[in-house]
Amino acid sequence: MQGRTWAIVVWALYIASFFTAGITAIIGLIIAYVKRDDLNSTPFGSHLTSAIRTFWISLIGIVIGSVLLLVFVGYFILLLL
């Protein structure tokens, strides 16, 4: 497959994670890590790097928001995600 196709697949899996409780996001993350080195010399390598960063930043936001649910501030943080 071409680099563009891999980037679209990863982002589509991220979007599908809203309906699969994050399972497809993990699959997208694995694909992004595996294909990033192959596509590093193309413009789509940066797309996969961005997808990897998006996953980890979102995960950190979800964890922080979930912990802060105990003091009712987390609702606003999770709402922003």
C-alpha positions as CSV (number, residue, x, y, z in Angstrom):
1,M,0.0,0.0,0.0
2,Q,1.0,3.6,-0.5
3,G,1.9,5.9,2.3
4,R,-1.3,7.9,1.9
5,T,-3.4,4.8,2.3
6,W,-1.6,3.9,5.6
7,A,-2.1,7.4,7.0
8,I,-5.8,7.3,6.1
9,V,-6.2,3.8,7.7
10,V,-4.6,5.0,10.9
11,W,-6.8,8.1,11.2
12,A,-9.9,6.0,10.3
13,L,-9.1,3.6,13.1
14,Y,-8.8,6.5,15.5
15,I,-12.2,7.8,14.5
16,A,-13.7,4.3,14.8
17,S,-12.4,4.2,18.4
18,F,-15.3,6.4,19.5
19,F,-17.5,3.4,18.8
20,T,-15.2,0.6,19.9
21,A,-14.0,1.9,23.3
22,G,-10.5,2.6,22.0
23,I,-9.6,-0.8,20.7
24,T,-9.2,0.4,17.1
25,A,-7.1,3.3,18.3
26,I,-4.6,0.8,19.8
27,I,-4.6,-1.1,16.5
28,G,-4.0,2.3,14.7
29,L,-1.2,3.1,17.1
30,I,0.5,-0.2,16.3
31,I,0.2,0.3,12.6
32,A,1.6,3.8,12.9
33,Y,4.6,2.6,14.9
34,V,5.3,-0.2,12.4
35,K,4.9,1.9,9.2
36,R,6.5,5.1,10.5
37,D,10.1,4.0,9.6
38,D,9.0,2.8,6.1
39,L,7.4,6.2,5.4
40,N,9.9,8.4,7.1
41,S,11.3,9.6,3.8
42,T,7.8,10.6,2.5
43,P,5.5,13.4,3.7
44,F,3.3,10.7,5.2
45,G,5.9,9.8,7.8
46,S,5.0,13.1,9.6
47,H,1.3,12.1,9.6
48,L,2.1,8.9,11.4
49,T,4.3,10.7,13.9
50,S,1.4,13.1,14.5
51,A,-1.0,10.2,14.9
52,I,1.3,8.6,17.5
53,R,1.5,11.9,19.4
54,T,-2.2,12.4,19.3
55,F,-2.8,8.9,20.8
56,W,-0.5,9.5,23.7
57,I,-1.7,13.1,24.4
58,S,-5.3,11.9,24.4
59,L,-4.5,9.0,26.7
60,I,-2.8,11.3,29.2
61,G,-5.8,13.7,29.0
62,I,-8.2,10.8,29.6
63,V,-6.2,9.6,32.6
64,I,-5.9,13.1,34.1
65,G,-9.6,13.8,33.5
66,S,-10.6,10.4,35.0
67,V,-8.6,11.0,38.2
68,L,-10.0,14.5,38.5
69,L,-13.5,13.1,38.3
70,L,-13.1,12.5,42.1
71,V,-13.2,16.3,42.7
72,F,-15.7,17.0,39.9
73,V,-13.2,19.0,37.8
74,G,-12.6,16.1,35.5
75,Y,-16.0,16.5,33.8
76,F,-14.8,19.7,32.2
77,I,-11.5,18.1,31.1
78,L,-13.2,15.0,29.6
79,L,-15.7,17.2,27.9
80,L,-13.0,19.1,26.2
81,L,-11.5,15.9,24.8
